[in-house]
Amino acid sequence: MMTNQRPHTNRCSRMRYHVDMATGALVPKLIGTVSGFVIGTLITAGSVFLMINLSLVSPDQTHIGIMAAYLIGTTVGGTGAGLISKRSSGAIIAVGVLLLLVGALNLTMAEHPDWFKLCTPIPFVLGSFAAVKITRNQPDTEP
């Protein structure tokens, strides 16, 4: 009988543990990113739709309103993503980048003034930054 034997560890169980840990961290971030993107898109699209269809303001005021809609949509969507993904700044940044891509798509589909084209990334960056700050200041809800 050998007394200096190592205890048998199952390599598959260790790999399964690492996969479970990676998936456990990935799933909330993915759900947070997708839901934040949907929330941000709905808020932005609804605000832009109202601004354009009301036609109560000049075109420059409409473009400023669209910038405000980008800012509000990114902030709310990023905050939602941060809260769902347990304050993951990566999920918030992903929402900001996805919404920026949608905003860039908007630039290619319609005619906009040059100042609007240059300033379009600003509300997405500021909204993402604000969402990170908002979610960092939230108290822990887990026991």
C-alpha positions as CSV (number, residue, x, y, z in Angstrom):
1,M,0.0,0.0,0.0
2,M,1.4,3.4,-1.0
3,T,0.8,6.2,1.4
4,N,2.3,9.1,-0.6
5,Q,-0.4,9.0,-3.3
6,R,-2.0,12.3,-4.4
7,P,-5.7,12.5,-4.0
8,H,-7.5,11.9,-7.3
9,T,-8.8,15.2,-8.8
10,N,-11.0,15.0,-11.8
11,R,-9.8,17.3,-14.5
12,C,-13.3,17.6,-16.0
13,S,-14.8,18.8,-12.8
14,R,-12.1,21.6,-12.6
15,M,-12.8,22.6,-16.2
16,R,-16.6,22.6,-15.5
17,Y,-16.0,24.9,-12.5
18,H,-14.1,27.4,-14.6
19,V,-16.7,27.3,-17.3
20,D,-19.4,27.9,-14.7
21,M,-17.5,30.8,-13.2
22,A,-17.0,32.4,-16.7
23,T,-20.6,31.9,-17.7
24,G,-21.8,33.2,-14.4
25,A,-19.9,36.4,-14.9
26,L,-20.7,36.6,-18.6
27,V,-24.5,36.1,-18.6
28,P,-25.4,39.2,-16.5
29,K,-23.1,41.4,-18.6
30,L,-24.7,40.1,-21.8
31,I,-28.2,40.5,-20.5
32,G,-27.4,43.9,-19.2
33,T,-25.8,45.0,-22.5
34,V,-28.7,43.8,-24.6
35,S,-31.4,45.2,-22.3
36,G,-29.5,48.5,-22.0
37,F,-29.2,48.8,-25.8
38,V,-32.9,48.1,-26.2
39,I,-33.9,50.6,-23.5
40,G,-31.5,53.3,-24.9
41,T,-32.8,52.7,-28.5
42,L,-36.4,52.9,-27.5
43,I,-35.9,56.1,-25.5
44,T,-33.7,57.7,-28.2
45,A,-36.0,56.7,-31.1
46,G,-39.1,57.8,-29.3
47,S,-37.6,61.2,-28.4
48,V,-36.4,61.7,-32.0
49,F,-39.7,60.7,-33.4
50,L,-41.5,63.2,-31.3
51,M,-39.0,66.0,-32.1
52,I,-39.3,65.4,-35.9
53,N,-43.0,64.9,-36.1
54,L,-44.1,67.7,-33.9
55,S,-42.3,70.2,-36.3
56,L,-42.9,73.0,-33.8
57,V,-39.2,74.1,-33.8
58,S,-36.6,75.1,-36.4
59,P,-34.3,72.5,-37.9
60,D,-31.4,73.6,-35.7
61,Q,-33.5,73.2,-32.6
62,T,-34.6,69.8,-33.8
63,H,-30.9,68.8,-34.2
64,I,-30.2,70.0,-30.7
65,G,-33.2,68.0,-29.5
66,I,-31.8,64.9,-31.2
67,M,-28.5,65.4,-29.4
68,A,-30.4,65.6,-26.1
69,A,-32.3,62.4,-27.0
70,Y,-28.9,60.7,-27.7
71,L,-27.6,61.8,-24.4
72,I,-30.7,60.8,-22.4
73,G,-31.1,57.5,-24.2
74,T,-27.4,56.6,-23.7
75,T,-27.5,57.6,-20.0
76,V,-30.7,55.7,-19.2
77,G,-29.7,52.6,-21.4
78,G,-26.2,52.5,-19.9
79,T,-27.5,52.9,-16.4
80,G,-29.9,50.0,-17.0
81,A,-27.1,47.9,-18.4
82,G,-24.9,48.8,-15.4
83,L,-27.5,47.9,-12.8
84,I,-28.5,44.6,-14.5
85,S,-24.9,43.5,-15.1
86,K,-24.0,44.3,-11.5
87,R,-22.2,47.6,-12.2
88,S,-20.1,46.4,-15.1
89,S,-18.6,49.4,-16.8
90,G,-17.9,47.1,-19.8
91,A,-21.6,46.6,-20.4
92,I,-22.1,50.4,-20.1
93,I,-19.4,51.1,-22.6
94,A,-20.8,48.4,-25.0
95,V,-24.2,50.1,-24.9
96,G,-22.6,53.5,-25.6
97,V,-20.7,52.1,-28.6
98,L,-23.7,50.2,-30.0
99,L,-25.9,53.4,-29.7
100,L,-23.0,55.4,-31.3
101,L,-23.1,53.0,-34.2
102,V,-26.8,53.5,-34.6
103,G,-26.2,57.3,-34.5
104,A,-23.6,57.0,-37.2
105,L,-26.0,55.0,-39.3
106,N,-28.5,57.8,-38.9
107,L,-25.8,60.2,-40.2
108,T,-25.5,58.2,-43.4
109,M,-29.2,57.8,-44.0
110,A,-30.3,61.5,-43.7
111,E,-28.9,64.9,-44.5
112,H,-27.5,66.7,-41.5
113,P,-25.5,69.9,-41.0
114,D,-21.7,69.7,-40.6
115,W,-21.8,70.8,-36.9
116,F,-24.2,67.9,-36.1
117,K,-21.9,65.4,-37.8
118,L,-19.0,66.6,-35.8
119,C,-20.8,66.7,-32.5
120,T,-22.7,63.4,-32.8
121,P,-20.2,61.3,-30.7
122,I,-20.2,63.8,-27.8
123,P,-23.6,62.8,-26.2
124,F,-22.8,59.1,-26.5
125,V,-19.5,59.6,-24.6
126,L,-21.0,61.9,-22.0
127,G,-24.0,59.5,-21.5
128,S,-21.8,56.5,-21.0
129,F,-19.6,58.4,-18.6
130,A,-22.7,59.6,-16.7
131,A,-24.1,56.0,-16.6
132,V,-20.8,54.7,-15.1
133,K,-20.8,57.4,-12.5
134,I,-24.5,56.7,-11.6
135,T,-24.1,53.0,-11.3
136,R,-20.8,53.3,-9.3
137,N,-22.7,55.3,-6.6
138,Q,-25.4,52.7,-6.1
139,P,-25.3,50.7,-2.8
140,D,-24.8,47.0,-2.9
141,T,-28.1,45.1,-3.0
142,E,-26.7,41.7,-2.5
143,P,-26.3,40.3,1.1
